[in-house]
Amino acid sequence: MIRSDILDVYADVRAPVLHLPNYAVTAFGERLDRHGADPGFTALLAYADEQPVGYAYANTIEHGDRYWQRTSPTPAQAYTSRTTLALKEIGVRESWRKTGTARRIHDAVLATGDEPYVTLMVNSAAGDGKVHALYESWGYENIGTSQPSLASPVLTVMIRAIPKATESSP
């Protein structure tokens, strides 16, 4: 059910570009299955009235991971020398956008681990640049570009620190 709910939301979110090979539901399903077998995989779905409205998934990457190898220029060792959370996908149905849902899903995924950094790749043209600007407003910075596959557009690689909850004083 989780996989089918993610695919359902994905198809709705990406409807305008599903005709492009990289964005086809079957291509996404294959990526989801591959990423689901990666270390540290975590997925989160948000529901309203028992209907899925958004999702995100991530996994951990280590020094030498193909994620870093495909990034140009080579990212700073401060990012690549330790385990990093790679946010692979986030999507929210249009009716739930601008409600804080995407940010809550994002933050919940980040709270699942103890990695010092989170990285993601974004198509800077997505939403006429609005998606990239949103990630910048969440504290992400550009560190390079990557083209994960021949069918993929060139993506902007972004990174930010994951703030840790501080213990409150008695």
C-alpha positions as CSV (number, residue, x, y, z in Angstrom):
1,M,0.0,0.0,0.0
2,I,2.8,2.5,0.8
3,R,4.4,2.0,-2.6
4,S,1.1,2.3,-4.4
5,D,0.2,5.5,-2.4
6,I,3.6,7.0,-3.3
7,L,3.1,6.2,-7.0
8,D,-0.4,7.6,-6.9
9,V,0.7,10.9,-5.4
10,Y,3.7,11.0,-7.8
11,A,1.5,10.6,-10.8
12,D,-0.7,13.5,-9.7
13,V,2.2,15.8,-8.8
14,R,4.2,15.1,-12.0
15,A,1.2,14.9,-14.4
16,P,2.4,17.7,-16.7
17,V,5.7,15.8,-17.4
18,L,4.7,12.2,-17.2
19,H,5.2,12.0,-21.0
20,L,9.0,12.5,-20.6
21,P,10.9,9.2,-20.2
22,N,12.7,10.2,-16.9
23,Y,9.4,11.2,-15.3
24,A,7.2,8.3,-16.4
25,V,5.5,6.5,-13.6
26,T,7.2,3.2,-14.6
27,A,10.7,4.9,-14.5
28,F,9.9,6.5,-11.1
29,G,8.7,3.1,-9.8
30,E,12.0,1.5,-10.8
31,R,13.9,4.3,-9.1
32,L,11.8,3.9,-6.0
33,D,12.4,0.2,-5.9
34,R,16.2,0.7,-6.4
35,H,16.4,3.4,-3.7
36,G,14.3,1.3,-1.4
37,A,17.1,-1.2,-1.3
38,D,19.7,1.4,-0.5
39,P,21.2,1.9,3.0
40,G,19.2,4.0,5.4
41,F,16.1,4.1,3.2
42,T,13.2,5.9,4.8
43,A,9.8,6.9,3.3
44,L,7.1,9.1,4.8
45,L,3.6,9.7,3.5
46,A,1.2,12.3,4.7
47,Y,-2.6,11.6,4.8
48,A,-5.7,13.7,5.1
49,D,-9.1,11.9,5.4
50,E,-7.3,8.6,4.7
51,Q,-6.1,9.9,1.3
52,P,-2.4,10.3,0.6
53,V,-1.5,14.0,0.0
54,G,2.3,14.0,0.0
55,Y,5.4,11.9,0.4
56,A,9.1,12.1,0.7
57,Y,11.8,9.5,0.8
58,A,15.5,9.5,1.4
59,N,18.5,7.2,2.0
60,T,22.0,7.6,3.4
61,I,25.1,8.0,1.3
62,E,28.7,7.5,2.2
63,H,32.0,8.8,0.9
64,G,32.6,7.4,-2.6
65,D,28.9,7.0,-3.3
66,R,27.9,7.4,-7.0
67,Y,25.7,10.3,-5.8
68,W,28.9,12.2,-5.0
69,Q,30.9,10.8,-8.0
70,R,28.3,12.3,-10.4
71,T,28.4,15.7,-8.8
72,S,30.5,18.4,-10.5
73,P,32.5,20.1,-9.2
74,T,33.6,17.5,-6.6
75,P,31.8,18.5,-3.3
76,A,33.8,19.7,-0.3
77,Q,35.2,16.8,1.8
78,A,33.2,18.3,4.8
79,Y,30.1,16.9,3.1
80,T,31.4,13.7,1.5
81,S,33.6,12.4,4.3
82,R,30.7,11.4,6.5
83,T,27.3,9.8,6.1
84,T,24.9,12.3,4.6
85,L,21.1,12.0,4.1
86,A,20.1,12.2,0.4
87,L,16.5,13.4,0.0
88,K,15.6,11.6,-3.2
89,E,12.1,12.7,-3.8
90,I,9.4,14.9,-2.2
91,G,6.0,15.6,-3.7
92,V,2.7,17.2,-2.5
93,R,-0.6,17.3,-4.3
94,E,-1.4,20.7,-5.6
95,S,-4.4,21.2,-3.3
96,W,-2.0,20.8,-0.3
97,R,0.7,23.1,-1.5
98,K,1.4,26.4,0.3
99,T,-0.1,24.8,3.5
100,G,3.2,23.9,5.1
101,T,2.7,20.2,4.3
102,A,5.9,19.9,2.2
103,R,8.0,21.5,4.9
104,R,6.5,19.3,7.6
105,I,7.1,16.1,5.5
106,H,10.7,17.3,4.8
107,D,11.4,18.0,8.4
108,A,9.9,14.7,9.6
109,V,12.2,12.8,7.2
110,L,15.2,14.8,8.4
111,A,14.3,13.9,12.0
112,T,14.6,10.1,11.3
113,G,18.4,10.0,11.4
114,D,21.5,11.6,12.9
115,E,23.3,12.7,9.8
116,P,24.9,16.2,9.9
117,Y,23.9,17.2,6.4
118,V,21.1,16.6,3.9
119,T,21.5,16.9,0.1
120,L,19.1,16.9,-2.7
121,M,19.0,17.3,-6.5
122,V,16.5,19.7,-8.1
123,N,15.6,20.6,-11.6
124,S,16.1,24.3,-11.4
125,A,13.5,24.8,-14.1
126,A,10.8,23.0,-12.1
127,G,7.9,25.3,-11.4
128,D,9.6,28.0,-13.3
129,G,12.3,28.1,-10.6
130,K,9.9,28.1,-7.7
131,V,11.0,24.7,-6.4
132,H,14.6,25.7,-6.3
133,A,13.7,29.0,-4.6
134,L,11.7,27.0,-2.0
135,Y,14.7,24.8,-1.1
136,E,16.9,27.9,-0.8
137,S,14.3,29.4,1.6
138,W,14.7,26.2,3.6
139,G,18.4,26.8,3.9
140,Y,19.8,24.7,1.0
141,E,22.8,26.0,-0.9
142,N,23.9,25.0,-4.4
143,I,27.1,23.0,-4.5
144,G,27.2,21.6,-8.0
145,T,25.3,19.9,-10.8
146,S,24.6,16.3,-11.7
147,Q,23.0,14.3,-14.4
148,P,22.0,11.0,-12.8
149,S,21.0,9.3,-16.1
150,L,21.0,10.1,-19.8
151,A,17.2,10.6,-19.6
152,S,17.5,13.0,-16.7
153,P,17.9,16.7,-17.1
154,V,21.0,18.3,-15.5
155,L,20.1,18.8,-11.9
156,T,21.3,21.3,-9.3
157,V,22.8,19.6,-6.2
158,M,22.0,21.4,-3.0
159,I,23.0,20.8,0.6
160,R,22.2,22.1,4.1
161,A,23.0,21.2,7.7
162,I,20.5,19.3,9.7
163,P,19.9,21.1,12.9
164,K,19.8,18.9,15.9
165,A,17.2,19.3,18.7
166,T,18.9,20.6,21.8
167,E,18.2,19.2,25.1
168,S,16.3,21.6,27.3
169,S,17.7,22.6,30.7
170,P,15.9,21.7,33.9
